[in-house]
Amino acid sequence: MPEKGADETEAGKFKLGYQPSLDGLRGIAILAVMAFNGHLLFMEGGFLGVDVFFVLSGFLITSILLQGYSETSRFDFKNFYVRRALRLLPALLALIVFVVAFALVFESGDRLSNTVTGVIYTLFYVANWAQVPPFPPGIGPLSHAWSLSVEEQFYIVWPLLLFLLLRLRSRVVLIAAVVAMILASSIASVLMWNAGVPYLRMYFGSDVRAHELLIGCLAALMLYWGVFSDKEKLKTAFQILAPLSLAGILFSFFAVSHQTGFVYNGGFALVSLATAVLILGLVLYPSKLSRVFEFGPLVWIGQISYGLYLWHFPVIEGTRKFFEGSMPPVLLSTAGVLMSVGVAAVSYYLLELRFLRLKRRFRKETRSKPIVVPKPTTAESV
């Protein structure tokens, strides 16, 4: 098993080892999202599980980029995007094939047209903007692909932006730029909401959701720079803040609605900050809380969470379509959730794992000529 924890080696090389607790956090996030879409457990705020995913994505992708840079002083963009494609595309394409086949057999007219249009938007990773007015709400069984589009747009923009910022050789400039982008994105959401802009614009817009990903990026940068290297002084603070952050996130899953002003007036940012604090607490200070997140079934759910996210919405909606009226709605949704777990497990073990093994071949530097990035010196302070 890879080394657990984050450290800077004697050569100054940053390494974020495998963190089962972060898989556990993924597990909690996807369960919240599934409960929300399945109308289960009164989780009106379960949609905030997507925010947890956004922060995790920003943190992990930035850690991957910085780890490669610390080892080679280079950014290999080709390697990065090949690895992303191998991770994301196989399961997504399998879902799209299923959705199209299902639509051709069971749907017609506007519903069929809506599904085909949704497939096009999803393949081009613009499914989020396709659901912003004046577009009609929803794109059939792929409506949930909006978050995949936001993340893919982030994958395209952030590595290049990070490369350009690192070339400036100034941590102060880099941190100021990231903080400025976080504030701009958060403030834009507040201004739009109070100007009467339809909430779907703030919910789906990449610009006003960017701060969630960037908060994760900022946490990774701080970890990379050794801001938390004096662990003893911070240990007590994180031991208090991490459980409080978890409590706040869980409370929001039950107490928040996606149509209330709270989420667009700083709520998304608060949940994202709490998630970042929780991530850092789990990574830096393993504790009894970490062991909760390392609970085997929860870690497993986190490991198959990508497939679960892809499949749960169409499976739940399909179950409702075919069996509506035959059993109570709660049982229908529960059956849909359980079927989603089964389908996601099949997807993970029979499809995704094959490409994950192939993805590992690209961990080391490929033959393509990478772009060299000047490495900041230890004298440059944050």
C-alpha positions as CSV (number, residue, x, y, z in Angstrom):
1,M,0.0,0.0,0.0
2,P,1.3,3.5,-0.8
3,E,2.6,5.5,2.1
4,K,-0.1,7.1,4.2
5,G,0.1,10.8,4.8
6,A,1.6,13.9,3.2
7,D,5.2,14.8,3.5
8,E,8.2,16.6,1.9
9,T,11.1,14.3,1.5
10,E,14.7,15.3,2.0
11,A,14.9,16.2,-1.6
12,G,11.9,18.6,-1.1
13,K,9.6,16.2,-3.0
14,F,5.9,16.5,-2.0
15,K,4.0,13.3,-1.7
16,L,0.3,12.7,-0.8
17,G,0.0,9.1,0.0
18,Y,-3.2,7.0,-0.3
19,Q,-5.8,8.3,2.2
20,P,-8.6,5.8,2.8
21,S,-10.3,8.5,5.0
22,L,-10.8,10.6,1.9
23,D,-12.5,7.7,0.2
24,G,-14.7,7.6,3.2
25,L,-15.5,11.3,2.8
26,R,-16.4,10.5,-0.8
27,G,-18.7,7.8,0.4
28,I,-20.6,10.2,2.7
29,A,-20.9,12.8,-0.2
30,I,-22.3,10.3,-2.7
31,L,-24.8,8.8,-0.1
32,A,-26.0,12.4,0.6
33,V,-26.5,13.1,-3.2
34,M,-28.3,9.8,-3.7
35,A,-30.6,10.4,-0.7
36,F,-31.4,13.9,-2.1
37,N,-32.2,12.6,-5.6
38,G,-34.1,9.6,-4.1
39,H,-36.1,11.9,-1.7
40,L,-34.9,9.8,1.2
41,L,-34.1,10.5,4.8
42,F,-35.4,14.0,4.6
43,M,-32.0,15.1,3.1
44,E,-33.2,18.3,1.4
45,G,-29.6,19.5,1.5
46,G,-28.1,16.3,0.2
47,F,-27.2,18.2,-3.0
48,L,-24.4,19.8,-1.0
49,G,-22.6,16.4,-1.3
50,V,-21.6,17.8,-4.8
51,D,-19.8,20.7,-3.0
52,V,-17.8,18.1,-1.0
53,F,-16.9,16.4,-4.3
54,F,-15.8,19.8,-5.8
55,V,-13.5,20.6,-2.9
56,L,-12.1,17.1,-3.0
57,S,-11.5,17.3,-6.7
58,G,-9.7,20.7,-6.3
59,F,-7.6,19.3,-3.5
60,L,-6.6,16.0,-5.2
61,I,-6.0,17.3,-8.7
62,T,-3.8,20.1,-7.4
63,S,-1.9,17.6,-5.2
64,I,-1.4,15.4,-8.3
65,L,-0.1,18.3,-10.3
66,L,2.2,19.5,-7.5
67,Q,3.5,16.1,-6.8
68,G,4.5,15.6,-10.4
69,Y,6.1,19.0,-10.4
70,S,8.0,18.4,-7.2
71,E,9.5,15.2,-8.6
72,T,10.5,16.5,-12.0
73,S,10.1,20.3,-11.9
74,R,7.9,19.9,-14.9
75,F,4.2,19.8,-15.9
76,D,3.4,17.0,-18.3
77,F,0.0,18.1,-19.7
78,K,-0.3,15.2,-22.1
79,N,0.2,12.7,-19.3
80,F,-2.3,14.5,-17.1
81,Y,-5.1,14.6,-19.7
82,V,-4.6,11.0,-20.8
83,R,-4.9,9.9,-17.2
84,R,-8.0,12.0,-16.7
85,A,-9.6,10.5,-19.9
86,L,-8.8,7.0,-18.8
87,R,-10.4,7.6,-15.4
88,L,-13.5,9.4,-16.6
89,L,-14.5,8.4,-20.1
90,P,-15.0,4.6,-20.0
91,A,-17.8,4.6,-17.4
92,L,-19.4,7.8,-18.9
93,L,-19.4,6.3,-22.4
94,A,-21.0,3.1,-21.0
95,L,-23.7,5.1,-19.3
96,I,-24.4,7.1,-22.5
97,V,-24.7,3.9,-24.6
98,F,-27.2,2.6,-22.1
99,V,-29.2,5.8,-22.0
100,V,-29.4,6.1,-25.8
101,A,-30.4,2.4,-26.1
102,F,-33.1,2.8,-23.4
103,A,-34.4,6.0,-25.1
104,L,-34.6,4.4,-28.5
105,V,-36.6,1.5,-27.1
106,F,-38.9,3.1,-24.5
107,E,-39.1,6.8,-25.4
108,S,-40.4,8.9,-28.3
109,G,-41.2,12.5,-29.3
110,D,-39.9,15.2,-27.0
111,R,-38.6,12.8,-24.4
112,L,-36.4,11.0,-27.0
113,S,-35.2,14.4,-28.4
114,N,-34.5,15.6,-24.9
115,T,-32.3,12.6,-24.1
116,V,-30.4,12.8,-27.4
117,T,-29.8,16.5,-26.8
118,G,-28.6,15.7,-23.2
119,V,-26.1,13.2,-24.6
120,I,-24.6,15.8,-26.9
121,Y,-24.3,18.4,-24.0
122,T,-22.8,15.7,-21.8
123,L,-20.2,14.6,-24.3
124,F,-19.0,18.1,-24.8
125,Y,-19.1,18.8,-21.1
126,V,-21.5,21.7,-21.2
127,A,-24.4,20.0,-19.5
128,N,-24.3,22.7,-16.7
129,W,-24.8,25.6,-19.1
130,A,-27.5,23.7,-21.0
131,Q,-29.7,23.9,-17.9
132,V,-29.3,27.6,-17.3
133,P,-32.3,29.8,-18.5
134,P,-33.4,30.4,-21.2
135,F,-32.6,26.7,-21.8
136,P,-35.5,24.5,-20.6
137,P,-34.7,22.9,-17.2
138,G,-33.4,19.4,-17.2
139,I,-31.8,17.2,-20.0
140,G,-33.5,14.0,-19.2
141,P,-31.7,11.1,-17.5
142,L,-28.4,13.0,-17.8
143,S,-29.4,16.1,-15.9
144,H,-27.0,15.2,-13.1
145,A,-24.1,15.4,-15.6
146,W,-23.9,19.1,-15.0
147,S,-21.4,18.6,-12.2
148,L,-19.2,16.5,-14.4
149,S,-19.2,19.4,-16.9
150,V,-18.1,21.9,-14.2
151,E,-15.3,19.6,-13.1
152,E,-14.1,18.9,-16.7
153,Q,-14.0,22.7,-17.4
154,F,-11.9,23.0,-14.2
155,Y,-9.6,20.3,-15.5
156,I,-9.1,22.2,-18.7
157,V,-8.4,25.6,-17.1
158,W,-6.7,25.0,-13.8
159,P,-3.6,23.1,-14.8
160,L,-2.7,25.7,-17.4
161,L,-3.4,28.5,-14.9
162,L,-1.4,26.9,-12.2
163,F,1.5,26.5,-14.6
164,L,1.4,30.2,-15.5
165,L,1.2,31.2,-11.8
166,L,4.1,29.0,-10.9
167,R,6.2,30.6,-13.6
168,L,6.0,33.9,-11.6
169,R,8.1,32.2,-8.9
170,S,6.1,34.0,-6.2
171,R,4.0,32.2,-3.6
172,V,2.6,35.6,-2.5
173,V,1.3,36.3,-6.1
174,L,-0.1,32.7,-6.4
175,I,-1.9,32.8,-3.1
176,A,-3.3,36.2,-3.8
177,A,-4.5,35.1,-7.2
178,V,-6.3,32.0,-5.9
179,V,-7.9,34.0,-3.0
180,A,-9.0,36.7,-5.4
181,M,-10.7,34.1,-7.7
182,I,-12.4,32.5,-4.7
183,L,-13.7,35.9,-3.5
184,A,-14.8,36.9,-7.1
185,S,-16.7,33.7,-7.6
186,S,-18.4,33.9,-4.2
187,I,-19.3,37.6,-4.5
188,A,-20.7,37.1,-8.0
189,S,-23.1,34.5,-6.6
190,V,-24.3,36.9,-3.8
191,L,-24.7,39.8,-6.3
192,M,-26.6,37.7,-8.8
193,W,-29.0,36.3,-6.1
194,N,-29.7,39.7,-4.7
195,A,-30.2,41.1,-8.2
196,G,-33.0,38.6,-8.8
197,V,-31.1,36.3,-11.2
198,P,-32.8,32.9,-11.5
199,Y,-31.3,30.5,-9.0
200,L,-30.5,28.0,-11.7
201,R,-27.9,30.4,-13.0
202,M,-26.1,30.3,-9.6
203,Y,-26.6,26.6,-9.2
204,F,-25.2,25.5,-12.5
205,G,-22.9,28.3,-13.5
206,S,-19.2,27.3,-13.6
207,D,-18.1,30.8,-12.7
208,V,-20.1,31.0,-9.5
209,R,-19.3,27.4,-8.4
210,A,-15.6,27.8,-9.1
211,H,-14.8,28.9,-5.6
212,E,-15.6,25.5,-4.3
213,L,-13.0,23.8,-6.4
214,L,-10.5,26.6,-5.8
215,I,-10.9,26.3,-2.0
216,G,-9.7,22.7,-2.4
217,C,-6.8,23.9,-4.6
218,L,-5.8,26.4,-1.9
219,A,-5.8,23.7,0.7
220,A,-3.5,21.6,-1.5
221,L,-1.1,24.5,-2.1
222,M,-0.9,25.2,1.6
223,L,-0.1,21.6,2.3
224,Y,2.5,21.5,-0.5
225,W,4.2,24.6,0.9
226,G,4.5,23.2,4.4
227,V,2.2,25.8,6.0
228,F,1.1,23.1,8.4
229,S,4.6,21.7,9.0
230,D,4.5,22.7,12.7
231,K,1.9,20.1,13.5
232,E,1.9,20.2,17.2
233,K,0.8,23.9,17.4
234,L,-2.0,23.2,15.0
235,K,-3.0,19.8,16.2
236,T,-5.4,21.0,18.9
237,A,-7.0,23.5,16.6
238,F,-7.7,20.8,13.9
239,Q,-8.9,18.3,16.5
240,I,-11.6,20.8,17.4
241,L,-12.3,22.3,13.9
242,A,-12.4,19.0,12.0
243,P,-15.3,17.4,14.0
244,L,-17.1,20.8,14.1
245,S,-16.7,21.0,10.3
246,L,-18.1,17.5,9.9
247,A,-21.1,18.4,12.1
248,G,-21.8,21.5,10.1
249,I,-21.7,19.6,6.8
250,L,-24.0,16.9,8.1
251,F,-26.4,19.4,9.6
252,S,-26.5,21.3,6.2
253,F,-27.5,18.0,4.5
254,F,-30.8,18.1,6.5
255,A,-31.4,21.8,7.0
256,V,-30.7,23.5,3.7
257,S,-32.8,23.8,0.6
258,H,-31.4,24.4,-2.9
259,Q,-33.9,27.2,-3.5
260,T,-33.1,29.3,-0.4
261,G,-30.9,32.4,-0.4
262,F,-28.5,30.9,2.2
263,V,-26.6,28.7,-0.3
264,Y,-26.2,31.6,-2.8
265,N,-25.3,34.1,-0.2
266,G,-22.2,32.3,1.1
267,G,-23.6,28.9,2.0
268,F,-21.8,27.1,-0.7
269,A,-18.5,28.8,0.4
270,L,-19.1,27.9,4.1
271,V,-19.7,24.2,3.3
272,S,-16.6,24.2,1.0
273,L,-14.4,25.8,3.7
274,A,-15.7,23.2,6.2
275,T,-14.9,20.5,3.8
276,A,-11.3,21.8,3.3
277,V,-10.8,22.0,7.0
278,L,-12.1,18.4,7.4
279,I,-9.8,17.2,4.6
280,L,-6.7,18.8,6.1
281,G,-7.6,17.4,9.5
282,L,-8.0,13.9,8.1
283,V,-4.7,14.1,6.2
284,L,-2.5,15.8,8.7
285,Y,-3.8,14.5,12.0
286,P,-5.2,10.9,11.8
287,S,-7.4,10.4,14.9
288,K,-10.5,8.6,16.0
289,L,-12.4,10.7,13.5
290,S,-10.2,9.4,10.8
291,R,-11.0,5.8,11.8
292,V,-14.7,6.6,11.3
293,F,-14.0,7.7,7.8
294,E,-11.8,4.6,7.3
295,F,-14.8,2.2,8.0
296,G,-14.5,-0.5,5.3
297,P,-18.0,-0.3,3.7
298,L,-17.8,3.5,3.6
299,V,-14.4,3.5,2.0
300,W,-15.8,1.0,-0.6
301,I,-18.7,3.2,-1.4
302,G,-16.2,6.0,-1.9
303,Q,-14.1,3.9,-4.2
304,I,-17.1,3.3,-6.5
305,S,-18.5,6.8,-6.0
306,Y,-17.9,7.9,-9.6
307,G,-19.9,5.0,-11.0
308,L,-22.5,5.6,-8.3
309,Y,-22.9,9.2,-9.3
310,L,-23.2,8.3,-13.0
311,W,-25.8,5.6,-12.6
312,H,-27.9,6.5,-9.6
313,F,-30.0,9.2,-11.2
314,P,-31.1,7.3,-14.4
315,V,-31.6,4.1,-12.4
316,I,-33.7,5.8,-9.8
317,E,-35.7,7.7,-12.4
318,G,-36.1,4.5,-14.5
319,T,-37.3,2.5,-11.4
320,R,-39.9,5.2,-10.8
321,K,-41.0,5.2,-14.4
322,F,-41.6,1.4,-14.6
323,F,-42.9,0.6,-11.1
324,E,-44.8,3.8,-10.2
325,G,-47.9,2.9,-8.3
326,S,-46.8,-0.7,-7.6
327,M,-45.2,0.3,-4.2
328,P,-44.8,3.3,-2.0
329,P,-42.5,6.0,-3.3
330,V,-40.0,5.5,-0.5
331,L,-39.6,1.8,-1.4
332,L,-39.3,2.7,-5.1
333,S,-36.5,5.1,-4.3
334,T,-34.8,2.7,-2.0
335,A,-35.0,0.0,-4.6
336,G,-33.4,2.4,-7.1
337,V,-30.6,3.3,-4.8
338,L,-29.8,-0.4,-4.1
339,M,-29.9,-1.2,-7.8
340,S,-27.5,1.8,-8.4
341,V,-25.0,0.3,-6.0
342,G,-25.2,-3.0,-7.9
343,V,-24.7,-1.4,-11.3
344,A,-21.9,0.8,-10.0
345,A,-20.1,-2.2,-8.5
346,V,-20.3,-4.0,-11.9
347,S,-19.1,-0.9,-13.6
348,Y,-16.2,-0.5,-11.2
349,Y,-14.9,-4.1,-11.3
350,L,-15.6,-5.1,-14.9
351,L,-14.9,-1.7,-16.6
352,E,-13.3,1.0,-14.6
353,L,-10.6,-1.1,-12.9
354,R,-9.3,-2.2,-16.3
355,F,-8.7,1.4,-17.3
356,L,-7.4,2.4,-13.8
357,R,-4.6,-0.2,-14.3
358,L,-3.9,1.3,-17.7
359,K,-3.9,4.7,-16.1
360,R,-1.1,3.7,-13.7
361,R,1.3,3.3,-16.6
362,F,1.2,7.0,-17.1
363,R,2.4,7.8,-13.5
364,K,5.9,8.2,-14.7
365,E,7.1,10.7,-17.2
366,T,6.2,9.8,-20.8
367,R,8.3,10.3,-23.8
368,S,6.6,13.5,-24.8
369,K,8.6,16.6,-23.9
370,P,7.0,18.2,-20.8
371,I,6.9,21.9,-20.1
372,V,9.6,23.0,-17.5
373,V,8.4,25.1,-14.6
374,P,10.8,27.1,-12.4
375,K,10.7,25.6,-8.9
376,P,10.1,28.1,-6.1
377,T,12.9,28.4,-3.6
378,T,12.4,27.8,0.1
379,A,13.2,31.4,0.7
380,E,10.0,32.5,-0.9
381,S,7.4,32.9,1.8
382,V,3.7,32.6,1.6
